[in-house]
């Protein structure tokens, strides 16, 4: 039967490893400082026990047949080989225990160093990868809600607009345990896929600093984003009110009925809500308590800086500035789908903050450069469609 010290030496001999980690402040140096000057000190053993609990004493397991006689951990005797059991042996000299601890510390620090190198290598690999957005070609669509956080934050991303590549993912086996139902979906730098527009927007907001300054603001921003995307869905229903698989012409009568109600009740309801949100910002105090009626003049929907809520609403309202005569541009968004209706709403002066927010976002340096570059796909047969009979219904 090997003694405790002999097992460690034998383990090192078999693995043929040389240990020379003696950095200042390491566990090795701390242990050497505890060597007693006289005989076998119980106090020293106690101090050593405190240091040894910082790592797993797995080198004391006896050889087993299942591991070919190599010294390693025997899971069947895990409890018996626990650290307190080892230290209860009292017939070993203190000097032997110091040698044991030194060997164990060598192994521990080597392991930690190797783990650190592996982690650093993985981080470097991830940093060299990019986000990739999968969406339909030629349409802003819901993919634009995902693009805007990247554009505003100045973060790089790739786009794969090849329907074949997208369908191979949608119809193929789950990737890393996940299968998206429909675009847009985003591949993260580590290879993981995430889908659902509000889910992706919330994720990007959190990593790009577009999700508020605290938990409550983050939740409020997410609520506004979800409300704006509900509005977006109702806009889509104006031309496809009963079946997405049918053409507009096949449901034109129903579309006229739906749109008439949408213009008279739903547009004022949603714009009125966003106007109120922009007017009164509820801020949080300590312990998450809400201070109501605390008005600010930040000009943003929630908080004191741009968030994904502002970017999402911007894309929905996006269109021709009726006040700017120096900038000619093609109407988009609601102003593309319902130019006469939106002109009337703007002239009513009931939603000035909403339209001002849209103009302020459009003037932002990165947003303006993006729009002027022509990289944004034109609005045509996507969510926002212009039919004269619907605008005049």
WOMOKA-V392137 format. One record per run of one state. SS is the DSSP state (a for helix, b for strand, c for the rest). FROM is the first residue (numbers start at 1). LEN is the number of residues. If there is no record, write none. Layout:
SS_FROM_LEN + SS_FROM_LEN
This chain:
c_1_3 + a_4_12 + c_16_11 + a_27_6 + c_33_9 + a_42_11 + c_53_5 + a_58_3 + c_61_4 + a_65_3 + c_68_7 + a_75_3 + c_78_5 + a_83_5 + c_88_6 + a_94_34 + c_128_3 + b_131_4 + c_135_8 + a_143_11 + c_154_3 + b_157_4 + c_161_2 + a_163_9 + c_172_3 + b_175_1 + c_176_2 + b_178_1 + c_179_6 + b_185_3 + c_188_5 + b_193_3 + c_196_1 + a_197_12 + c_209_6 + a_215_23 + c_238_11 + a_249_31 + b_280_1 + c_281_2 + b_283_2 + c_285_1 + a_286_3 + c_289_1 + b_290_2 + c_292_3 + b_295_1 + c_296_12 + a_308_10 + c_318_15 + a_333_5 + c_338_1 + a_339_9 + c_348_4 + a_352_12 + c_364_1 + a_365_9 + c_374_14 + a_388_4 + c_392_2
